Amino acid sequence: MNNNYTGGEMKKRWSIAALCLLLGSLTMYGQALAHGTEKHGKSKPADAQMKKLHDMMPMFSVASAKLETALEKGDAAAVEAEARRILAALPDLKKSKPHKNVKQRDKFVELAKKQEETVTVTVELAKKGDFSGARAAYKKVEAICAECHAKFSD
C-alpha cells in the first residue's frame, strides 16, 4: 500500500478515528445511563418491572461494548461471557412493558426474541472462529437495539 502520509500523520489519523469511536460510544452509554426511574407519560410512577427494565439498560450497554471489543480481538470466550449477560436479561425484557406504543407489545416481545436469536448466532459463529461472520451478526444485534429504542422508548 502506497500512501503519502508520514508516520506522525498516520498516528494522528488513527488517534482521531479512535477519539470519534470513543465519543460515539460515550454518547450511546450516556443515553442508557441517564435514563433513570423518573415518571413516564402522564405522571405515572415507574412500576417494579419498569425499574427492572431501566436497571437492564446500562448492563446491556456495557456488555454490548465488551462483546464488540471481544469480537475485534478474536476472543470467543469473552464473546460468550458477555453474551450470557445479555441473554440472562432477555426473559425480563420480554415481560416488560415498553414506554410508548404499549399496544404494540407483541412487536416489542418479537424484537426481544429476535435479539436472543441474533446474540446466540453471534456466539456460535465466534466459537467456530468465524469472527467476520460473528461481527456481521453482531451488527444485526445493534440494529435490533436501535429499532426497539426508536419504536418503544421515550
Buried (B, 14 or more C-beta within 10 A) or exposed (E): EEEEEEEEEEEEEEEEEEEEEEEEBEEBBEEBEEBEBEEBEEEEEBEEEBEBBBEBBBBBBBBBBBBBEBBEEEBBEBBBBBBEBBBEBBEBBBEBEBBEEEEEBEBBBEBBEBBBEBBBBBBBBBEEEBBEBBBEBBEBBEEBBEBBBEBBBE
